Amino acid sequence: MSVKCPYCSSTNISHPQTGTSVASCIGALGGAASAIYTAVNSVSKQSPYVFTAATITNLILAGLAGGLSGSVFGSKLGQELDNKLFPELQCSNCQRRFSSVIALT
């Protein structure tokens, strides 16, 4: 049985991934901030005034790695949020959102 939009009867239906997008962005920012904070604290204990090219490269790579891992974790969490808390569907023709219960009636 195909799901149809209750407003325009279109079968061009998608699941908006609002939770996934937001959680992935927050995870990326949090992961990058945490990794950079940790890298800066480890550098300042060794030599507080010396920033070499290797130190700056280490900070950039730590930020990228932290951002990537935070984004992956956030997207997994966001997928669960989308499935459990936001079970809405969206019609791609009329751009209206509706519940999957309404679509099946």
N, C-alpha and C positions, 0 to 999 in steps of 0.2 A: 504494500500500500504506500503510495507516494504522498508525501506531506505537501499540502497546498496552503497558500496564504489565505486567511479568512477574509481579507479585504479585497484582493484583486484576483484571487484564484490562480496565481502564478505558482509554478513548481520550482522556480529559481530561488531556493531558500538556503540560507547559510547560518552558521552559528557564530555570532559576534564574539570575539575573544578579548573582551575588555579586561577581565581579570588577569589573563595571561600577559597582556601588554603592560599593564600597570605593575604587576608583581615582578616581571622581568626587568623593567626599568629601575625599580626600587632596589632589586637585588644587585643589579650591575653597579649602581651608585654606591650602595653599602659595601659591596665587595671591594671595589676600587679604593674607597676611602679607608677601609680597614687595612688593606694591604699596604697602601702608601703610609698610613700612620705607623704600622709595624716596621716598615723599612726605614722610615725616618728615625724612629726611636733606636733602631739597631745601629744606624750610621752615627747618630749623635753620641753614642757611648764610646765608639771607637775614636773618632776624631771630629769634634764639634764644628771646626771651621774649614775643613778640607772637603770640597766637593769636586771630585775628579770626574772624568768622562765615564768611568766604570760605575761610580756611585750614582750618577744621573741615569745611566742606562739601567741599573738595578732598580731604581725607583720607578722608571717607566714600565719596565717589564713586570714588576710586582703589581703595579696598578692595572695593567692589561690582564694579567692572570687572575687577579682578584675580581675584576669586573666581569670577566668571562665566567668564572665559577659562580659568582653571585647571580649573574643573568640566567645561567642554566638552572640553578636552584629556584630562582624566582619564577621561571617559566613553568617548572614542574608544579610548584605551589599554585600558580595562577590557573593551570589547567584543572586542578582539583577544585579551585574556587568556581571556575566557569561551569564545571559539571554539577557541582552541588548547590551553589548559591545563586548562580545566574543561568538557569536552564532555559533561557529565552532563545527564540529563533528570530531571524531578520529576513524580510523579503528583499531581494536585490532589485526588484522592479519598483515597488512603491516606497521602499526604505522604512517600512513600519516594523516595529517589534511586536511579538506576540508569544504567548506561552505555547509549549508543545501540546498541552492538553486541549487548547482551543483549536489547534491545527488538525487534530485527529477527529474532532466532532463533525 
